[in-house]
């Protein structure tokens, strides 16, 4: 096992926490990024520790992360001043 994936997971946790903090400060468009990076943490932990999670489930979880990031971007583009 190498430390690089763990460092990445720590950064993903940090990003998810910052996005969640932004949501609680009124930046509702950031909820998608909080979800996305929360999912990334789960996905990467499952891979790193070789949890018995089916590949279709991991693929679905990754799709959810991608869609939530996309929806956050759409919200930011539609209402750039309301998302700050």
Backbone as a chain_set.jsonl record, in Angstrom:
{"seq": "XXXXXXXXXXXXXXXXXXXXXXXXXXXXXXXXXXXXXXXXXXXXXXXXXXXXXXXXXXXXXXXXXXXXXXXXXXXXXXXXXXXX", "coords": {"N": [[0.838, -1.183, 0.0], [0.498, 2.19, -0.797], [1.082, 5.59, 0.193], [0.003, 7.669, -1.23], [-2.741, 7.398, -2.25], [-4.099, 7.644, 0.209], [-3.435, 10.241, 1.009], [-4.736, 11.636, -0.997], [-7.39, 10.96, -0.345], [-7.654, 12.254, 2.12], [-7.51, 14.926, 1.279], [-9.84, 14.973, -0.283], [-11.781, 14.634, 1.696], [-11.388, 17.012, 3.084], [-12.114, 18.897, 1.095], [-14.822, 18.205, 0.714], [-15.809, 18.847, 3.249], [-15.319, 21.63, 3.31], [-16.993, 22.445, 1.215], [-19.468, 21.731, 2.279], [-19.501, 23.418, 4.491], [-19.673, 25.84, 3.113], [-22.248, 25.559, 2.07], [-23.798, 25.717, 4.409], [-23.355, 28.33, 4.921], [-24.953, 29.634, 3.186], [-24.476, 29.234, 0.482], [-25.918, 27.581, -1.581], [-25.54, 26.206, -3.997], [-23.261, 24.773, -3.708], [-23.786, 22.334, -2.59], [-23.839, 20.142, -4.274], [-21.137, 19.746, -4.812], [-20.242, 19.058, -2.289], [-21.578, 16.626, -1.971], [-20.461, 15.244, -4.147], [-17.669, 15.078, -3.507], [-17.865, 13.749, -1.104], [-18.823, 11.296, -1.992], [-16.633, 10.566, -3.554], [-14.78, 10.087, -1.536], [-15.894, 7.812, -0.29], [-15.826, 6.025, -2.495], [-13.046, 5.917, -3.085], [-12.048, 4.944, -0.642], [-13.287, 2.436, -0.589], [-12.052, 1.213, -2.744], [-9.319, 1.376, -1.988], [-9.152, -0.051, 0.451], [-10.134, -2.4, -0.41], [-12.858, -3.155, -0.114], [-15.728, -5.259, -0.097], [-17.549, -4.445, -2.394], [-19.876, -4.254, -4.944], [-19.027, -3.919, -8.397], [-20.947, -2.719, -10.166], [-22.392, -1.171, -8.283], [-20.411, 0.595, -7.349], [-19.931, 1.939, -9.729], [-22.416, 3.16, -10.12], [-22.484, 4.857, -7.875], [-20.339, 6.513, -8.495], [-21.374, 7.713, -10.797], [-23.481, 9.163, -9.657], [-22.0, 11.004, -8.18], [-20.779, 12.429, -10.259], [-23.024, 13.522, -11.562], [-24.047, 15.156, -9.5], [-22.015, 17.05, -9.236], [-22.177, 18.185, -11.77], [-24.777, 19.312, -11.683], [-24.374, 21.22, -9.686], [-22.581, 22.895, -10.999], [-24.224, 23.837, -13.059], [-26.077, 25.272, -11.531], [-24.374, 27.246, -10.499], [-23.635, 28.579, -12.835], [-26.094, 29.494, -13.79], [-27.002, 31.211, -11.729], [-24.856, 33.123, -10.741], [-24.377, 35.153, -8.797], [-26.103, 34.583, -6.697], [-25.101, 32.261, -5.731], [-22.903, 32.73, -4.254]], "CA": [[0.0, 0.0, 0.0], [1.217, 3.453, -0.871], [0.425, 6.662, 0.952], [-0.59, 8.65, -2.131], [-4.212, 7.374, -2.201], [-4.583, 8.165, 1.498], [-3.301, 11.706, 0.955], [-5.841, 12.08, -1.844], [-8.635, 10.821, 0.423], [-7.674, 13.33, 3.112], [-7.877, 16.154, 0.562], [-11.245, 14.865, -0.657], [-12.552, 14.905, 2.92], [-11.257, 18.439, 3.334], [-12.92, 19.609, 0.101], [-16.236, 17.954, 1.031], [-16.132, 19.627, 4.448], [-15.374, 23.047, 2.917], [-18.208, 22.651, 0.424], [-20.586, 21.672, 3.22], [-19.435, 24.668, 5.244], [-20.2, 26.879, 2.226], [-23.699, 25.366, 2.003], [-24.373, 26.255, 5.641], [-23.206, 29.791, 4.887], [-25.871, 30.178, 2.205], [-24.081, 28.965, -0.906], [-26.622, 26.318, -1.817], [-25.034, 25.503, -5.174], [-22.101, 23.96, -3.326], [-24.209, 21.038, -2.058], [-23.419, 19.116, -5.235], [-19.71, 19.462, -4.62], [-20.131, 18.328, -1.022], [-21.987, 15.247, -2.27], [-19.474, 14.659, -5.056], [-16.436, 14.703, -2.828], [-18.215, 12.714, -0.132], [-18.867, 10.051, -2.748], [-15.247, 10.229, -3.899], [-14.16, 9.503, -0.34], [-16.398, 6.438, -0.177], [-15.315, 5.275, -3.647], [-11.612, 5.678, -2.925], [-11.843, 4.052, 0.509], [-13.694, 1.088, -1.004], [-10.981, 0.692, -3.608], [-8.059, 1.268, -1.256], [-9.223, -1.121, 1.443], [-10.682, -3.571, -1.092], [-14.135, -3.545, 0.453], [-16.533, -6.104, -0.979], [-18.628, -3.646, -2.972], [-20.002, -4.664, -6.345], [-18.599, -2.932, -9.392], [-22.08, -1.876, -10.608], [-22.712, -0.196, -7.247], [-19.376, 1.638, -7.391], [-20.175, 2.725, -10.943], [-23.589, 3.996, -9.855], [-22.07, 5.884, -6.916], [-19.501, 7.461, -9.233], [-22.285, 8.467, -11.657], [-24.174, 10.121, -8.781], [-21.038, 12.065, -7.886], [-20.612, 13.239, -11.465], [-24.262, 14.286, -11.77], [-24.187, 16.21, -8.495], [-21.076, 18.117, -9.609], [-22.751, 18.845, -12.939], [-25.903, 20.149, -11.253], [-23.815, 22.378, -8.987], [-22.036, 23.804, -12.009], [-25.37, 24.474, -13.715], [-26.597, 26.268, -10.587], [-23.418, 28.36, -10.433], [-23.688, 29.327, -14.098], [-27.394, 30.165, -13.88], [-27.134, 32.249, -10.684], [-23.524, 33.302, -10.163], [-24.344, 36.01, -7.603], [-26.854, 33.941, -5.616], [-24.364, 31.091, -5.273], [-21.714, 33.168, -3.484]], "C": [[0.883, 1.245, 0.0], [0.41, 4.538, -0.156], [-0.312, 7.659, 0.049], [-2.121, 8.579, -2.145], [-4.778, 7.908, -0.891], [-4.495, 9.681, 1.562], [-4.439, 12.286, 0.113], [-7.162, 12.024, -1.1], [-8.748, 11.921, 1.475], [-8.06, 14.653, 2.454], [-9.34, 16.132, 0.137], [-12.153, 15.14, 0.543], [-12.546, 16.398, 3.217], [-12.13, 19.252, 2.375], [-14.408, 19.431, 0.384], [-16.665, 18.78, 2.243], [-16.231, 21.118, 4.124], [-16.633, 23.349, 2.116], [-19.437, 22.634, 1.327], [-20.649, 22.935, 4.078], [-20.022, 25.815, 4.41], [-21.718, 26.781, 2.105], [-24.36, 25.976, 3.231], [-24.221, 27.768, 5.744], [-24.039, 30.416, 3.773], [-25.521, 29.942, 0.752], [-24.633, 27.606, -1.33], [-26.102, 25.539, -3.016], [-23.866, 24.579, -4.834], [-22.496, 22.582, -2.791], [-23.789, 19.903, -2.988], [-21.96, 18.752, -5.081], [-19.469, 18.729, -3.306], [-20.497, 16.859, -1.235], [-20.926, 14.554, -3.12], [-18.233, 14.201, -4.315], [-16.679, 13.717, -1.692], [-18.264, 11.345, -0.793], [-17.46, 9.617, -3.152], [-14.526, 9.574, -2.722], [-14.597, 8.044, -0.199], [-15.796, 5.549, -1.265], [-13.842, 4.915, -3.456], [-11.299, 4.782, -1.73], [-12.202, 2.609, 0.147], [-12.631, 0.445, -1.877], [-9.705, 0.421, -2.808], [-8.062, 0.089, -0.285], [-9.86, -2.401, 0.901], [-11.945, -4.096, -0.424], [-14.891, -4.376, -0.573], [-17.764, -5.33, -1.445], [-18.685, -4.002, -4.452], [-19.582, -3.532, -7.283], [-19.778, -2.098, -9.91], [-22.467, -0.826, -9.57], [-21.687, 0.934, -7.238], [-19.564, 2.533, -8.616], [-21.363, 3.662, -10.753], [-23.242, 5.143, -8.907], [-21.23, 6.945, -7.619], [-20.356, 8.306, -10.173], [-23.037, 9.521, -10.846], [-23.25, 11.297, -8.452], [-20.879, 12.999, -9.08], [-21.84, 14.1, -11.723], [-24.416, 15.406, -10.745], [-23.215, 17.36, -8.767], [-21.616, 18.901, -10.8], [-23.886, 19.784, -12.544], [-25.427, 21.372, -10.466], [-23.25, 23.388, -9.972], [-23.161, 24.542, -12.74], [-25.939, 25.569, -12.811], [-25.667, 27.477, -10.493], [-23.467, 29.214, -11.691], [-24.997, 30.106, -14.212], [-27.507, 31.353, -12.932], [-25.782, 32.514, -10.025], [-23.508, 34.167, -8.9], [-25.078, 35.388, -6.444], [-26.092, 32.783, -5.022], [-23.161, 31.469, -4.409], [-22.054, 33.372, -2.04]], "O": [[1.882, 1.322, 0.715], [-0.794, 4.398, 0.061], [-1.161, 8.412, 0.526], [-2.76, 9.628, -2.058], [-5.826, 8.554, -0.885], [-5.383, 10.334, 2.11], [-5.03, 13.304, 0.473], [-7.973, 12.944, -1.21], [-9.833, 12.459, 1.692], [-8.85, 15.415, 3.01], [-10.013, 17.161, 0.189], [-13.179, 15.808, 0.408], [-13.578, 16.976, 3.559], [-12.809, 20.189, 2.795], [-15.174, 20.392, 0.305], [-17.759, 19.345, 2.258], [-17.134, 21.797, 4.614], [-17.267, 24.385, 2.314], [-20.348, 23.443, 1.149], [-21.732, 23.452, 4.354], [-20.767, 26.65, 4.923], [-22.403, 27.803, 2.043], [-25.368, 26.672, 3.113], [-24.882, 28.41, 6.56], [-23.86, 31.589, 3.447], [-26.231, 30.423, -0.131], [-23.903, 26.62, -1.421], [-26.219, 24.314, -3.042], [-23.534, 23.69, -5.618], [-21.624, 21.744, -2.561], [-23.425, 18.822, -2.526], [-21.587, 17.586, -5.206], [-18.588, 17.874, -3.223], [-19.813, 15.962, -0.743], [-20.541, 13.418, -2.845], [-17.794, 13.062, -4.477], [-15.794, 12.931, -1.354], [-17.804, 10.354, -0.225], [-17.135, 8.431, -3.096], [-13.761, 8.626, -2.897], [-13.768, 7.154, -0.012], [-15.315, 4.451, -0.984], [-13.441, 3.766, -3.64], [-10.39, 3.954, -1.794], [-11.5, 1.674, 0.533], [-12.353, -0.747, -1.748], [-9.091, -0.638, -2.941], [-7.097, -0.672, -0.212], [-10.096, -3.356, 1.641], [-12.097, -5.296, -0.195], [-14.707, -4.207, -1.778], [-18.871, -5.538, -0.949], [-17.657, -4.044, -5.128], [-19.766, -2.351, -6.986], [-19.635, -0.887, -10.079], [-22.832, 0.293, -9.932], [-22.056, 2.104, -7.13], [-19.375, 3.747, -8.539], [-21.323, 4.819, -11.173], [-23.666, 6.278, -9.124], [-21.393, 8.138, -7.366], [-20.093, 9.497, -10.334], [-23.209, 10.65, -11.305], [-23.682, 12.45, -8.45], [-20.849, 14.22, -8.921], [-21.714, 15.277, -12.063], [-24.87, 16.497, -11.09], [-23.56, 18.522, -8.55], [-21.526, 20.128, -10.839], [-23.949, 20.919, -13.015], [-26.021, 22.445, -10.574], [-23.42, 24.595, -9.801], [-23.051, 25.739, -13.005], [-26.247, 26.666, -13.278], [-26.135, 28.612, -10.416], [-23.354, 30.438, -11.619], [-25.006, 31.246, -14.677], [-28.053, 32.392, -13.303], [-25.588, 32.161, -8.861], [-22.691, 33.926, -8.012], [-24.716, 35.636, -5.295], [-26.401, 32.353, -3.911], [-22.476, 30.587, -3.89], [-21.186, 33.737, -1.247]]}, "num_chains": 1, "name": "protein.A"}
